[in-house]
């Protein structure tokens, strides 16, 4: 049974980090560029709508479920230390937990909350939107790279 967990946890964590990497990648590569091309009130309103729509059970399951899997996989890997695959599992877990989960909670969510409190039609919101596009996207790049690297580490652990 335990042997199966040492395979299943990294496998499912690799899938979860891969799904999250894809979501973050889409925002980094074209979503934020497209929103930035809209007039500020339209871009703000669109992002406010995205922020509301993403708060759903399926997204939470993948985003937070992957974090839980990473934590469990890291604990299981500590039991296997110093096997090489244990290093990759712990590395993948830390990359996702810090680079995706922590960055989201500490950087992207506060920016989302500030944007959600703004009136898209106000002049203050237009300035906030310019800062938001720059900062949110930069932190999203971090989440993208961290999630991709986490997925790669989990894949390496499985070989």
Backbone as a ProteinNet text record, in pm:
[ID]
protein_1_A
[PRIMARY]
XXXXXXXXXXXXXXXXXXXXXXXXXXXXXXXXXXXXXXXXXXXXXXXXXXXXXXXXXXXXXXXXXXXXXXXXXXXXXXXXXXXXXXXXXXXXXXXXXXXXXXXXXXXXXXXXXXXXXXXXXXXXXXXXXXXXXXXXXXXXXXXXXXXXXXXXXXXXXXX
[TERTIARY]
82.1	0	86	182.8	270.4	348.5	392.1	465.7	380.6	251.1	161.5	150.3	148.3	140.5	263.5	378.8	503.2	503.8	416.3	400.5	281.4	169.4	45.3	54.2	108.5	116.2	196.4	318.3	391.1	322.8	259.2	190.8	76.1	-8	-122.3	-75.3	30.4	87	142.5	204.3	254.5	138.2	29.9	-87.5	-145.4	-158	-213	-125.3	5.5	95.3	96	78.1	70.6	-53.8	-167.3	-291.8	-277.4	-222.7	-206.1	-105.6	1.5	99.4	30.5	-59.1	-131.2	-219.9	-287.9	-373.1	-287.3	-181.9	-94.1	-29.3	12.3	75.2	-19	-145	-242.2	-253.4	-256.2	-264	-135.4	-20.5	106.4	125.2	81.3	111.5	11.4	-117.5	-211.6	-327.2	-371	-488	-461.3	-351.2	-323.9	-290.7	-227	-200.7	-331.9	-423.9	-554.3	-631.4	-631.5	-702.2	-637.2	-505.3	-433.7	-460.5	-505.3	-537.7	-675.5	-755.3	-888.4	-877.4	-973.5	-977.5	-985.6	-919.9	-914.6	-1048.6	-1157.8	-1282.8	-1325.3	-1304.5	-1341.7	-1246.3	-1117.4	-1019.5	-1042.9	-1069.2	-1096.5	-1221.7	-1327.7	-1453.5	-1435	-1358.7	-1334	-1255.3	-1151.9	-1071.9	-1152.6	-1237.6	-1324.7	-1416.7	-1465.4	-1550.5	-1471.8	-1349.1	-1263.1	-1235.4	-1204.3	-1176.9	-1296.2	-1416.8	-1537	-1560.6	-1540.3	-1568.3	-1470.1	-1347.4	-1246	-1269	-1345.2	-1374.7	-1485.5	-1447	-1545	-1484.5	-1568.9	-1519.3	-1415.4	-1431	-1335.2	-1197.2	-1193.3	-1064.8	-1001.6	-1081.8	-1028.4	-975.3	-1045.9	-1001.9	-863.6	-845.9	-717	-609.2	-637.4	-535.8	-494.5	-592.8	-560.7	-537.3	-607.3	-584.3	-442.5	-389.8	-250.5	-156.4	-187.3	-104.1	-104.8	-220.7	-230.5	-151.2	-165.4	-89.3	61	102.9	245.5	293.9	215	252.1	262.4	162.1	163.6	279.8	303.3	413.2	547.5	563.6	689.6	711.3	605.8	617.5	655	589.9	622	766.1	811.3	947.8	1051.9	1019.9	1114.6	1143.8	1044.2	1062.4	1161.5	1162.4	1249.1	1387.9	1410.2	1537.9	1649.5	1759.7	1815.7	1800.6	1698.2	1678.8	1664.7	1719.8	1715.3	1573.6	1477.9	1341	1279.3	1326.2	1276.7	1315.4	1436.7	1479.8	1387.1	1355.7	1271	1129.1	1076.9	943.1	941.9	1041.1	1047.9	1068.5	1155.5	1178.2	1049.8	980	854.6	751.9	745.9	650.3	680.7	806.9	846.2	821.9	855.7	833.4	686.3	597.8	455.1	403.8	438	384.9	432.3	557.7	610.7	582.4	617.2	609.6	471.1	378.1	240.7	145.2	136.6	40.3	74.2	196	234.2	233.8	287.8	288.3	144.4	57.3	-82.6	-142.6	-124.2	-187.5	-126.4	4.7	73.6	79.9	72.7	90.7	-32.7	-77.3	-185	-321	-352.8	-483.4	-499.1	-400.6	-418.6	-440.6	-372.2	-394.8	-536.3	-583	-720.1	-822.3	-800.3	-894.4	-898.8	-782.9	-778.9	-852.3	-830.7	-898.5	-1049.2	-1089.1	-1231.8	-1303.3	-1231.4	-1291.7	-1302.5	-1237.6	-1234.6	-1356.8	-1387.8	-1492.8	-1425.3	-1456.6	-1387	-1390.3	-1489.3	-1504.5	-1424.7	-1365.9	-1296.5	-1155.9	-1104.5	-968.6	-864.4	-895.8	-805.2	-792.2	-902.2	-899.8	-812.5	-810.5	-726.6	-579.2	-537.5	-398.6	-371.8	-468.9	-456.7	-443.4	-518.6	-516.5	-377.9	-312.5	-177.8	-79.4	-87.1	-1.4	-36.6	-166	-214.2	-160.2	-173.8	-126.8	21.3	100.3	245	278.6	227.9	264.8	201.1	71.1	1.5	64.4	93.7	151.9	292.2	371.6	506.9	500.1	412.1	398.7	338.2	253.9	198.5	307.2	405	518.4	591	607	671.7	591.1	457.5	371.8	381.3	388.6	398.1	526.5	638.6	768.7	777.2	730.5	736	651	533.5	446.1	503.9	560.9	625.9	745.6	824.8	940.9	896.4	789.5	736.4	692	619.9	575.8	696.7	799	918.6	985.7	990.8	1051.9	972.5	840.5	758.1	776.4	787.9	811.2	945.7	1048	1180.1	1175.3	1094.3	1080.7	1017.8	937.5	866.7	946.8	1057	1131.5	1206.3
-120.2	0	125.9	133.6	250.6	267.5	157.8	166.8	235.4	205.5	267.2	417.7	458.5	601.7	675.9	610.7	674.5	694.8	624.2	643.7	734.7	709.7	782	929.5	958.5	1098.6	1184.9	1146.2	1228.8	1233.5	1124	1122.7	1223.1	1218.1	1310.1	1453.3	1468.8	1603	1658.2	1572	1616.1	1662.3	1589.3	1628.5	1761.1	1774.6	1898.4	2018.9	2004.1	2116.6	2148.3	2045.2	2067.9	2145	2109.5	2183	2328.5	2348.9	2485.9	2562.4	2495.8	2561.2	2606.9	2524.6	2560.7	2682.1	2687.1	2803.2	2929	2920.8	3035.8	3075.9	2977.2	3001.6	3080.1	3040.1	3109	3256.6	3284.3	3424.1	3498.7	3434.3	3500.3	3526.2	3434.2	3441.1	3524.7	3516	3591.2	3657.7	3603.7	3662.8	3805.8	3826.6	3960	4058.2	4010.9	4097.4	4141.4	4047.3	4079.3	4176.6	4152.7	4242.8	4380.5	4385.5	4512.9	4595.5	4532.3	4604.6	4669.6	4631.9	4690.9	4826.5	4914.6	5037.4	4997.9	5074	5035	4993.6	5068.6	5022.3	4882.5	4853.3	4721.6	4613.5	4643.1	4547.3	4516.3	4619.3	4601.2	4517.5	4552.1	4477.6	4331	4307.5	4170.2	4092.6	4155.8	4087.3	4066	4160.9	4142.1	4021.2	4005.6	3891.4	3760.6	3761.1	3641.9	3606.6	3708.1	3684.2	3623.4	3662.7	3604.7	3462.5	3441.4	3310.5	3203	3241.7	3141.4	3085.2	3156	3108.7	3004	2883.8	2776	2646.7	2548.9	2425.4	2349.3	2344.6	2268.8	2334.3	2466.4	2535.1	2515.2	2532	2513.3	2371.7	2272	2133.4	2115.5	2168.7	2152.4	2236	2363	2452.1	2409.5	2396.6	2360.5	2211.1	2129.2	1985	1950.1	2018.9	1996.8	2036.1	2142.3	2183.5	2075.7	2020.1	1913.4	1790.8	1755.2	1642.1	1666.2	1787.6	1821.8	1804.2	1850.4	1838	1691.1	1611.5	1468.2	1396.9	1431.9	1370	1404.2	1527.2	1567.9	1491.5	1475.2	1398.9	1254.4	1194.9	1057	1047.4	1150.1	1148.5	1156	1223.3	1230.5	1091.2	1002.8	865.6	792.9	829.1	763.5	826.9	935.4	1005.4	909.1	902	990.4	939.5	863.4	818.8	939.4	931.4	1045.2	1093.2	1000.7	1043.7	1124.9	1099.7	1177.5	1324.6	1349.6	1487.5	1556.9	1488.9	1548.9	1575.1	1484.6	1504.2	1624	1633.6	1747.9	1877.6	1874	1994.5	2037.1	1942.7	1975.2	2031.5	1973.3	2019.8	2162.2	2189.1	2324	2425.4	2387.8	2479	2517.8	2420.2	2452	2528	2479	2541.6	2685.9	2712.9	2849.2	2930.3	2873.8	2949.1	2967.4	2880.2	2894.4	2935.1	2852.4	2879.2	3006.5	3015	3131.3	3260	3254.2	3373.8	3417.5	3322.8	3357.3	3429	3371.2	3426.4	3560.6	3574.3	3694.6	3806.9	3773.6	3874	3891.4	3784	3797.6	3825	3755.2	3775.5	3918.4	3975.6	4115.7	4212.2	4188	4273	4253.4	4128.8	4101.3	4171.3	4164.2	4226.9	4377.9	4439.5	4584.3	4618.4	4539.2	4564.3	4544	4442.8	4415.2	4525.9	4596.3	4706.3	4834.8	4837.2	4961.8	4974.5	5099	5129.6	5140.8	5049.7	5049.3	5182.7	5265.5	5391.9	5507.3	5488.7	5599.9	5618.7	5741.3	5769.9	5697.1	5679.9	5606.7	5461	5404.7	5265.6	5249.5	5349.9	5342	5334.4	5410.8	5404.1	5270.5	5226.7	5097.3	4985.3	4995	4894	4882.3	4993.1	4988.7	4919.5	4953.7	4889	4741.6	4713.1	4576	4488.4	4536.3	4459.8	4424.7	4521.3	4501.4	4405.4	4433.8	4354.6	4215.8	4207.6	4079.5	3984.8	4037.9	3954.5	3908.3	3995.2	3955.9	3841.9	3853.4	3746.5	3620.6	3639.1	3523.2	3447.7	3519.9	3453.2	3363	3413	3333.2	3205.8	3219.3	3102.4	3003.2	3055	2968.3	2886.8	2955.3	2887.2	2789.8	2830.7	2743.4	2618.2	2633.8	2518.3	2424.6	2481.4	2398	2323.6	2392.9	2329.3	2221.6	2247.2	2146.6	2022.8	2043.4	1930.8	1851.5	1919.9	1851.6	1771.5	1827	1755.6	1629.4	1640	1520.5	1415.1	1458.4	1363.7	1295.1	1371.2	1312.7	1212.4	1241.8	1149.7	1017.2	1019.6	900.2	811.5	862.8	782.4	669
0	0	0	91.3	99.6	-30	-91.5	-217.1	-323.8	-322.6	-420.1	-396.7	-270.2	-239	-288.1	-281	-327.2	-478	-547.9	-692.1	-721.9	-655.6	-685.7	-646	-529.4	-485.4	-582.8	-620.5	-718.3	-854.6	-895.3	-1024.1	-1025.8	-925.4	-921.4	-895.7	-816.9	-795.6	-926.9	-1008.1	-1139.2	-1227.1	-1224.5	-1303.6	-1254	-1122.7	-1065.7	-1094.1	-1076.2	-1103.7	-1252.7	-1336.1	-1480.3	-1520	-1460.7	-1489.7	-1446.3	-1325.9	-1277.3	-1363.3	-1405.2	-1493.4	-1621.7	-1674.6	-1796.7	-1777.4	-1664.5	-1635.3	-1623	-1544.5	-1526.7	-1659.2	-1738.8	-1868.1	-1960	-1963.3	-2049.3	-2011.2	-1882.1	-1839.6	-1874.1	-1857	-1887.1	-2036.1	-2119	-2261.7	-2341.1	-2308	-2390.6	-2316.4	-2204.4	-2137.3	-2089.6	-2019.3	-1965.6	-2078	-2183.4	-2299.6	-2362.5	-2378.6	-2437.4	-2349	-2218.9	-2127.1	-2125.9	-2137.6	-2138.8	-2263.2	-2369.5	-2493.1	-2488.2	-2390.2	-2375.8	-2306.8	-2328.9	-2248.6	-2100.4	-2011.8	-1870.4	-1808.9	-1828.4	-1765.6	-1812.3	-1939.6	-1992	-1940.6	-1938.8	-1887.9	-1742	-1662.9	-1520	-1500.5	-1571.3	-1558	-1598.8	-1704.7	-1748.8	-1642.8	-1586.2	-1484.5	-1357.6	-1321.9	-1206.6	-1228.7	-1350	-1383.3	-1375.8	-1426.4	-1418.5	-1272.6	-1191.8	-1050.3	-978.5	-1017.5	-956.7	-1007.7	-1136.7	-1196.4	-1150.3	-1121.5	-1085.3	-945.3	-864.5	-728.8	-735.6	-776.7	-789.9	-737.1	-704.9	-642.1	-724.6	-854.4	-935.2	-933.5	-947	-939.4	-801.7	-696.2	-560.7	-541	-595.3	-584	-647	-767.1	-834.8	-766.3	-738.5	-681.9	-541	-451.2	-312.9	-296.3	-375.4	-370.4	-408.9	-509.6	-549.5	-436.3	-366.2	-251.9	-143.7	-115.2	-14.6	-60.7	-188.3	-242.1	-231.9	-260.6	-249.5	-106.2	-12.9	127.9	168.2	130.5	162.6	92.7	-32.1	-106.8	-43.3	1.9	65.5	195.3	272.3	397.8	367.1	268.3	228.5	177.9	107.2	53.2	163.8	272.4	384.3	439.2	432.8	478.3	387.3	258.9	161.3	151.3	222.6	213.1	244.9	178	77.8	-66.3	-97.7	-235.8	-328.7	-450.5	-543.7	-573.8	-585.9	-617.2	-502.7	-381.1	-266.9	-282.4	-329.1	-351.9	-451.3	-561.4	-664.4	-613.4	-533.3	-477.4	-383.6	-299.1	-205.8	-283.4	-383.9	-465.1	-536.2	-596.4	-664.3	-568.3	-450.5	-350	-305.7	-277.2	-233.5	-345.5	-467.9	-580.8	-593	-582.4	-595.4	-473.1	-354.1	-232.6	-217.2	-252.4	-239.8	-366.1	-482.5	-607.5	-664	-627.9	-678	-565.7	-461.8	-354.6	-277.2	-225	-143.4	-226	-346.6	-432.4	-461.9	-489.5	-514.1	-394.3	-276.2	-155.8	-113.7	-132.2	-85.4	-189	-317	-421.9	-510.4	-574	-671.7	-607.7	-499.4	-435.1	-382.6	-312.7	-269.2	-386.1	-497.6	-615.5	-669	-670.2	-714.2	-624.8	-494.7	-400.5	-420.4	-439.6	-463.2	-593.1	-696.2	-823.7	-809.8	-735.8	-718.5	-641.1	-556	-478.9	-560.3	-675.6	-753.1	-843.4	-874.7	-972.1	-1108	-1201.5	-1331.1	-1405	-1377.8	-1449.9	-1389.7	-1271.9	-1205.7	-1262.7	-1247.8	-1294.1	-1207.5	-1077.5	-989.3	-1034.7	-1081.6	-1126.8	-1251	-1336.8	-1456.7	-1418.3	-1317.5	-1269.1	-1199.6	-1120.9	-1054.3	-1158.3	-1266	-1371.8	-1434.6	-1460.6	-1518.6	-1424.7	-1295.8	-1195.9	-1182.3	-1181.4	-1169.9	-1283.9	-1406.7	-1522.2	-1508.9	-1468.5	-1457.1	-1342.5	-1223.3	-1105.4	-1106.1	-1134.8	-1134	-1235.9	-1354.7	-1459.7	-1422.2	-1363.1	-1321.7	-1219.9	-1121.1	-1022.5	-1085.6	-1185.2	-1254	-1330.3	-1384.6	-1449.8	-1348.8	-1227.1	-1121.8	-1097.6	-1087.1	-1063.5	-1178.8	-1300.5	-1418.4	-1414.9	-1397.2	-1396.2	-1279.3	-1161.4	-1044	-1064.8	-1122	-1144.7	-1250.5	-1356.6	-1458.4	-1399.9	-1319.9	-1257.4	-1158.3	-1085.1	-992.1	-1068.7	-1178.3	-1259.9	-1309.9	-1358.3	-1406.3	-1293.9	-1175.7	-1062.3	-1029.2	-1029.5	-1001.9	-1111.2	-1234.3	-1343.3	-1325.3	-1289.2	-1265.3	-1148.4	-1049.7	-936	-978.7	-1082.7	-1126.7	-1221.2	-1272.8	-1371.3	-1308.1
[MASK]
+++++++++++++++++++++++++++++++++++++++++++++++++++++++++++++++++++++++++++++++++++++++++++++++++++++++++++++++++++++++++++++++++++++++++++++++++++++++++++++++

